[in-house]
Amino acid sequence: MNFHSLIEHIKQLSQSDKNKIMAILKENSLPVVEEEHATYLKTSTKKDDFEQKWRKSLTAEQFKEAVVQHIDTLPWK
C-alpha cells in the first residue's frame, strides 16, 4: 500500500473511524496540524522600528574589522 492508496482508504471511512484515527495520532504524539486552530503570521513578532535597528547595526568599519578577525581565525590562513 502506498501513501496515495492509504489516503483514498481513509477518505472512505466513516466520521467515527476518522475520529478514532485522529485520537490514535494524538495519543502517540505524532505531528498533526489542526488547520482550523493554526495561526499564520505574516509579520515579525518583534516591534523594532527601522531607527532602532539602524542604531544597533554595525558601521562599515566595524563590519570590516569583524571580517578581518574572522578570516584570521580560519585554519588555512
ABEGO torsion letter per residue (X at the ends): XBAAAAAAAAAABBAAAAAAAAAAAAAAGBBBBBAAABBBBABBABABBAAAAAAABBBAAAAAAAAAAAAAABAAX
